[in-house]
Amino acid sequence: MARKKRVETPEAAVEAVSQEESMTVELPAHLGLNAAAPLVEQLLSLRGKAIVLDASKVESVGGQ
């Protein structure tokens, strides 16, 4: 008998995170090389915790 595989939709993932206590990380307007190092440090400090990345203010992303 074949097993059904449950696929979580993005909406369900957001709902699951919102039910937990989570930290929102707001991304900068210009997400380039200069923003990468501080962002990595911040994300590493939150390792293992539920986070939400808020990209609503991002205007440009570096192409490197």
Biopython code that builds the backbone (N, CA, C, O; Angstrom):
import numpy as np
from Bio.PDB.StructureBuilder import StructureBuilder

atoms = [
    (1, "MET", "N", (0.842, -1.176, 0.000)),
    (1, "MET", "CA", (0.000, 0.000, 0.000)),
    (1, "MET", "C", (0.890, 1.243, 0.000)),
    (1, "MET", "O", (1.821, 1.345, 0.799)),
    (2, "ALA", "N", (0.606, 2.166, -0.880)),
    (2, "ALA", "CA", (1.413, 3.372, -1.016)),
    (2, "ALA", "C", (1.091, 4.355, 0.101)),
    (2, "ALA", "O", (-0.066, 4.512, 0.493)),
    (3, "ARG", "N", (2.139, 5.022, 0.614)),
    (3, "ARG", "CA", (1.948, 6.043, 1.640)),
    (3, "ARG", "C", (1.743, 7.396, 0.989)),
    (3, "ARG", "O", (2.393, 7.720, -0.005)),
    (4, "LYS", "N", (0.857, 8.169, 1.540)),
    (4, "LYS", "CA", (0.651, 9.523, 1.048)),
    (4, "LYS", "C", (1.659, 10.437, 1.720)),
    (4, "LYS", "O", (1.894, 10.342, 2.925)),
    (5, "LYS", "N", (2.246, 11.313, 0.940)),
    (5, "LYS", "CA", (3.215, 12.247, 1.466)),
    (5, "LYS", "C", (2.527, 13.588, 1.696)),
    (5, "LYS", "O", (1.886, 14.125, 0.793)),
    (6, "ARG", "N", (2.659, 14.123, 2.901)),
    (6, "ARG", "CA", (2.037, 15.413, 3.215)),
    (6, "ARG", "C", (2.957, 16.535, 2.755)),
    (6, "ARG", "O", (4.129, 16.581, 3.129)),
    (7, "VAL", "N", (2.425, 17.428, 1.950)),
    (7, "VAL", "CA", (3.179, 18.577, 1.469)),
    (7, "VAL", "C", (2.611, 19.820, 2.128)),
    (7, "VAL", "O", (1.414, 20.093, 2.036)),
    (8, "GLU", "N", (3.481, 20.572, 2.796)),
    (8, "GLU", "CA", (3.029, 21.773, 3.486)),
    (8, "GLU", "C", (3.062, 22.953, 2.527)),
    (8, "GLU", "O", (4.092, 23.230, 1.913)),
    (9, "THR", "N", (1.954, 23.639, 2.400)),
    (9, "THR", "CA", (1.889, 24.813, 1.529)),
    (9, "THR", "C", (2.520, 26.005, 2.237)),
    (9, "THR", "O", (2.609, 26.009, 3.465)),
    (10, "PRO", "N", (2.964, 27.025, 1.486)),
    (10, "PRO", "CA", (3.536, 28.204, 2.127)),
    (10, "PRO", "C", (2.577, 28.847, 3.141)),
    (10, "PRO", "O", (3.017, 29.329, 4.184)),
    (11, "GLU", "N", (1.286, 28.857, 2.843)),
    (11, "GLU", "CA", (0.315, 29.436, 3.772)),
    (11, "GLU", "C", (0.304, 28.664, 5.086)),
    (11, "GLU", "O", (0.251, 29.262, 6.160)),
    (12, "ALA", "N", (0.353, 27.339, 5.001)),
    (12, "ALA", "CA", (0.357, 26.516, 6.207)),
    (12, "ALA", "C", (1.638, 26.731, 6.998)),
    (12, "ALA", "O", (1.610, 26.708, 8.229)),
    (13, "ALA", "N", (2.764, 26.939, 6.315)),
    (13, "ALA", "CA", (4.033, 27.172, 6.996)),
    (13, "ALA", "C", (3.980, 28.487, 7.765)),
    (13, "ALA", "O", (4.441, 28.557, 8.905)),
    (14, "VAL", "N", (3.420, 29.529, 7.150)),
    (14, "VAL", "CA", (3.297, 30.819, 7.826)),
    (14, "VAL", "C", (2.376, 30.696, 9.026)),
    (14, "VAL", "O", (2.649, 31.261, 10.084)),
    (15, "GLU", "N", (1.301, 29.968, 8.866)),
    (15, "GLU", "CA", (0.361, 29.781, 9.967)),
    (15, "GLU", "C", (1.029, 29.039, 11.114)),
    (15, "GLU", "O", (0.820, 29.381, 12.279)),
    (16, "ALA", "N", (1.832, 28.026, 10.797)),
    (16, "ALA", "CA", (2.519, 27.260, 11.828)),
    (16, "ALA", "C", (3.496, 28.138, 12.592)),
    (16, "ALA", "O", (3.611, 28.020, 13.812)),
    (17, "VAL", "N", (4.202, 29.016, 11.889)),
    (17, "VAL", "CA", (5.156, 29.903, 12.549)),
    (17, "VAL", "C", (4.428, 30.919, 13.419)),
    (17, "VAL", "O", (4.882, 31.227, 14.521)),
    (18, "SER", "N", (3.306, 31.442, 12.936)),
    (18, "SER", "CA", (2.600, 32.469, 13.688)),
    (18, "SER", "C", (2.014, 31.915, 14.981)),
    (18, "SER", "O", (1.745, 32.679, 15.907)),
    (19, "GLN", "N", (1.812, 30.616, 15.061)),
    (19, "GLN", "CA", (1.301, 30.018, 16.281)),
    (19, "GLN", "C", (2.386, 29.900, 17.341)),
    (19, "GLN", "O", (2.084, 29.893, 18.535)),
    (20, "GLU", "N", (3.640, 29.806, 16.924)),
    (20, "GLU", "CA", (4.757, 29.745, 17.852)),
    (20, "GLU", "C", (5.201, 31.169, 18.172)),
    (20, "GLU", "O", (4.815, 32.124, 17.497)),
    (21, "GLU", "N", (6.013, 31.290, 19.207)),
    (21, "GLU", "CA", (6.633, 32.582, 19.470)),
    (21, "GLU", "C", (7.771, 32.725, 18.478)),
    (21, "GLU", "O", (8.683, 31.897, 18.456)),
    (22, "SER", "N", (7.730, 33.761, 17.659)),
    (22, "SER", "CA", (8.745, 33.910, 16.627)),
    (22, "SER", "C", (9.345, 35.310, 16.656)),
    (22, "SER", "O", (8.768, 36.242, 17.215)),
    (23, "MET", "N", (10.500, 35.431, 16.050)),
    (23, "MET", "CA", (11.227, 36.695, 15.947)),
    (23, "MET", "C", (11.137, 37.151, 14.494)),
    (23, "MET", "O", (11.386, 36.360, 13.584)),
    (24, "THR", "N", (10.785, 38.411, 14.267)),
    (24, "THR", "CA", (10.733, 38.944, 12.916)),
    (24, "THR", "C", (12.036, 39.660, 12.609)),
    (24, "THR", "O", (12.465, 40.540, 13.355)),
    (25, "VAL", "N", (12.663, 39.277, 11.504)),
    (25, "VAL", "CA", (13.894, 39.913, 11.032)),
    (25, "VAL", "C", (13.519, 40.745, 9.816)),
    (25, "VAL", "O", (13.090, 40.212, 8.793)),
    (26, "GLU", "N", (13.686, 42.055, 9.938)),
    (26, "GLU", "CA", (13.358, 42.966, 8.840)),
    (26, "GLU", "C", (14.592, 43.139, 7.953)),
    (26, "GLU", "O", (15.651, 43.558, 8.421)),
    (27, "LEU", "N", (14.445, 42.816, 6.683)),
    (27, "LEU", "CA", (15.556, 42.948, 5.750)),
    (27, "LEU", "C", (15.713, 44.403, 5.326)),
    (27, "LEU", "O", (14.726, 45.134, 5.247)),
    (28, "PRO", "N", (16.964, 44.836, 5.048)),
    (28, "PRO", "CA", (17.196, 46.234, 4.669)),
    (28, "PRO", "C", (16.690, 46.540, 3.264)),
    (28, "PRO", "O", (16.449, 45.634, 2.466)),
    (29, "ALA", "N", (16.533, 47.827, 2.974)),
    (29, "ALA", "CA", (16.042, 48.265, 1.664)),
    (29, "ALA", "C", (16.986, 47.838, 0.542)),
    (29, "ALA", "O", (16.536, 47.455, -0.537)),
    (30, "HIS", "N", (18.281, 47.903, 0.794)),
    (30, "HIS", "CA", (19.282, 47.520, -0.210)),
    (30, "HIS", "C", (20.015, 46.286, 0.301)),
    (30, "HIS", "O", (20.899, 46.369, 1.153)),
    (31, "LEU", "N", (19.626, 45.161, -0.236)),
    (31, "LEU", "CA", (20.147, 43.879, 0.219)),
    (31, "LEU", "C", (21.309, 43.471, -0.679)),
    (31, "LEU", "O", (21.153, 42.662, -1.594)),
    (32, "GLY", "N", (22.462, 44.042, -0.403)),
    (32, "GLY", "CA", (23.647, 43.775, -1.202)),
    (32, "GLY", "C", (24.745, 43.168, -0.356)),
    (32, "GLY", "O", (24.503, 42.691, 0.752)),
    (33, "LEU", "N", (25.948, 43.189, -0.888)),
    (33, "LEU", "CA", (27.100, 42.587, -0.220)),
    (33, "LEU", "C", (27.367, 43.226, 1.142)),
    (33, "LEU", "O", (27.723, 42.522, 2.087)),
    (34, "ASN", "N", (27.204, 44.532, 1.259)),
    (34, "ASN", "CA", (27.449, 45.216, 2.535)),
    (34, "ASN", "C", (26.448, 44.806, 3.612)),
    (34, "ASN", "O", (26.762, 44.869, 4.801)),
    (35, "ALA", "N", (25.276, 44.397, 3.219)),
    (35, "ALA", "CA", (24.254, 43.987, 4.184)),
    (35, "ALA", "C", (24.376, 42.514, 4.556)),
    (35, "ALA", "O", (23.775, 42.073, 5.535)),
    (36, "ALA", "N", (25.145, 41.752, 3.791)),
    (36, "ALA", "CA", (25.203, 40.300, 3.976)),
    (36, "ALA", "C", (25.822, 39.891, 5.312)),
    (36, "ALA", "O", (25.257, 39.056, 6.019)),
    (37, "ALA", "N", (26.970, 40.464, 5.668)),
    (37, "ALA", "CA", (27.660, 40.047, 6.900)),
    (37, "ALA", "C", (26.817, 40.300, 8.150)),
    (37, "ALA", "O", (26.675, 39.396, 8.973)),
    (38, "PRO", "N", (26.245, 41.515, 8.323)),
    (38, "PRO", "CA", (25.403, 41.715, 9.510)),
    (38, "PRO", "C", (24.169, 40.803, 9.522)),
    (38, "PRO", "O", (23.740, 40.349, 10.582)),
    (39, "LEU", "N", (23.609, 40.540, 8.352)),
    (39, "LEU", "CA", (22.441, 39.674, 8.277)),
    (39, "LEU", "C", (22.805, 38.243, 8.671)),
    (39, "LEU", "O", (22.048, 37.584, 9.383)),
    (40, "VAL", "N", (23.954, 37.767, 8.213)),
    (40, "VAL", "CA", (24.405, 36.419, 8.584)),
    (40, "VAL", "C", (24.589, 36.327, 10.090)),
    (40, "VAL", "O", (24.156, 35.351, 10.705)),
    (41, "GLU", "N", (25.225, 37.330, 10.698)),
    (41, "GLU", "CA", (25.430, 37.331, 12.149)),
    (41, "GLU", "C", (24.100, 37.282, 12.891)),
    (41, "GLU", "O", (23.937, 36.533, 13.854)),
    (42, "GLN", "N", (23.151, 38.092, 12.428)),
    (42, "GLN", "CA", (21.847, 38.129, 13.080)),
    (42, "GLN", "C", (21.138, 36.787, 12.955)),
    (42, "GLN", "O", (20.580, 36.286, 13.931)),
    (43, "LEU", "N", (21.156, 36.201, 11.755)),
    (43, "LEU", "CA", (20.486, 34.917, 11.552)),
    (43, "LEU", "C", (21.152, 33.806, 12.352)),
    (43, "LEU", "O", (20.463, 32.944, 12.900)),
    (44, "LEU", "N", (22.483, 33.810, 12.429)),
    (44, "LEU", "CA", (23.179, 32.792, 13.218)),
    (44, "LEU", "C", (22.863, 32.923, 14.704)),
    (44, "LEU", "O", (22.781, 31.920, 15.414)),
    (45, "SER", "N", (22.683, 34.161, 15.180)),
    (45, "SER", "CA", (22.345, 34.348, 16.594)),
    (45, "SER", "C", (20.945, 33.830, 16.911)),
    (45, "SER", "O", (20.633, 33.561, 18.070)),
    (46, "LEU", "N", (20.107, 33.691, 15.898)),
    (46, "LEU", "CA", (18.736, 33.207, 16.083)),
    (46, "LEU", "C", (18.579, 31.740, 15.700)),
    (46, "LEU", "O", (17.461, 31.229, 15.638)),
    (47, "ARG", "N", (19.689, 31.068, 15.445)),
    (47, "ARG", "CA", (19.661, 29.663, 15.020)),
    (47, "ARG", "C", (18.858, 28.821, 16.009)),
    (47, "ARG", "O", (19.051, 28.907, 17.221)),
    (48, "GLY", "N", (17.959, 28.009, 15.469)),
    (48, "GLY", "CA", (17.140, 27.120, 16.284)),
    (48, "GLY", "C", (15.830, 27.737, 16.735)),
    (48, "GLY", "O", (14.990, 27.050, 17.317)),
    (49, "LYS", "N", (15.642, 29.033, 16.473)),
    (49, "LYS", "CA", (14.417, 29.714, 16.864)),
    (49, "LYS", "C", (13.543, 29.928, 15.636)),
    (49, "LYS", "O", (14.033, 29.929, 14.507)),
    (50, "ALA", "N", (12.261, 30.107, 15.864)),
    (50, "ALA", "CA", (11.336, 30.403, 14.770)),
    (50, "ALA", "C", (11.535, 31.854, 14.360)),
    (50, "ALA", "O", (11.476, 32.754, 15.199)),
    (51, "ILE", "N", (11.771, 32.085, 13.073)),
    (51, "ILE", "CA", (11.939, 33.452, 12.578)),
    (51, "ILE", "C", (11.028, 33.695, 11.383)),
    (51, "ILE", "O", (10.635, 32.767, 10.676)),
    (52, "VAL", "N", (10.707, 34.959, 11.181)),
    (52, "VAL", "CA", (9.962, 35.393, 10.012)),
    (52, "VAL", "C", (10.812, 36.455, 9.350)),
    (52, "VAL", "O", (11.204, 37.425, 9.999)),
    (53, "LEU", "N", (11.109, 36.291, 8.056)),
    (53, "LEU", "CA", (11.867, 37.290, 7.314)),
    (53, "LEU", "C", (10.890, 38.257, 6.662)),
    (53, "LEU", "O", (10.062, 37.861, 5.842)),
    (54, "ASP", "N", (10.997, 39.531, 7.036)),
    (54, "ASP", "CA", (10.135, 40.572, 6.485)),
    (54, "ASP", "C", (10.910, 41.293, 5.389)),
    (54, "ASP", "O", (11.818, 42.073, 5.675)),
    (55, "ALA", "N", (10.553, 41.035, 4.143)),
    (55, "ALA", "CA", (11.224, 41.648, 2.994)),
    (55, "ALA", "C", (10.381, 42.765, 2.384)),
    (55, "ALA", "O", (10.594, 43.138, 1.231)),
    (56, "SER", "N", (9.433, 43.299, 3.141)),
    (56, "SER", "CA", (8.510, 44.293, 2.597)),
    (56, "SER", "C", (9.183, 45.608, 2.214)),
    (56, "SER", "O", (8.650, 46.353, 1.392)),
    (57, "LYS", "N", (10.351, 45.906, 2.800)),
    (57, "LYS", "CA", (11.031, 47.165, 2.497)),
    (57, "LYS", "C", (12.194, 47.009, 1.515)),
    (57, "LYS", "O", (12.856, 47.990, 1.175)),
    (58, "VAL", "N", (12.443, 45.775, 1.059)),
    (58, "VAL", "CA", (13.548, 45.543, 0.122)),
    (58, "VAL", "C", (13.230, 46.195, -1.219)),
    (58, "VAL", "O", (12.187, 45.937, -1.820)),
    (59, "GLU", "N", (14.148, 47.044, -1.675)),
    (59, "GLU", "CA", (13.994, 47.728, -2.959)),
    (59, "GLU", "C", (14.943, 47.171, -4.016)),
    (59, "GLU", "O", (14.632, 47.170, -5.208)),
    (60, "SER", "N", (16.115, 46.693, -3.560)),
    (60, "SER", "CA", (17.075, 46.131, -4.511)),
    (60, "SER", "C", (17.854, 45.011, -3.866)),
    (60, "SER", "O", (18.071, 44.995, -2.654)),
    (61, "VAL", "N", (18.279, 44.060, -4.711)),
    (61, "VAL", "CA", (19.079, 42.918, -4.273)),
    (61, "VAL", "C", (20.319, 42.874, -5.126)),
    (61, "VAL", "O", (20.242, 42.924, -6.354)),
    (62, "GLY", "N", (21.489, 42.779, -4.467)),
    (62, "GLY", "CA", (22.743, 42.719, -5.191)),
    (62, "GLY", "C", (22.800, 41.489, -6.082)),
    (62, "GLY", "O", (22.281, 40.431, -5.726)),
    (63, "GLY", "N", (23.433, 41.630, -7.242)),
    (63, "GLY", "CA", (23.456, 40.541, -8.215)),
    (63, "GLY", "C", (24.702, 39.695, -8.178)),
    (63, "GLY", "O", (24.929, 38.908, -9.098)),
    (64, "GLN", "N", (25.515, 39.824, -7.158)),
    (64, "GLN", "CA", (26.738, 39.022, -7.115)),
    (64, "GLN", "C", (26.397, 37.697, -6.627)),
    (64, "GLN", "O", (27.272, 36.840, -6.505)),
]
sb = StructureBuilder()
sb.init_structure("model")
sb.init_model(0)
sb.init_chain("A")
sb.init_seg("    ")
for serial, (resi, resn, name, xyz) in enumerate(atoms, 1):
    if name == "N":
        sb.init_residue(resn, " ", resi, " ")
    sb.init_atom(name, np.array(xyz, "f"), 0.0, 1.0, " ", f" {name:<3s}", serial, name[0])
structure = sb.get_structure()
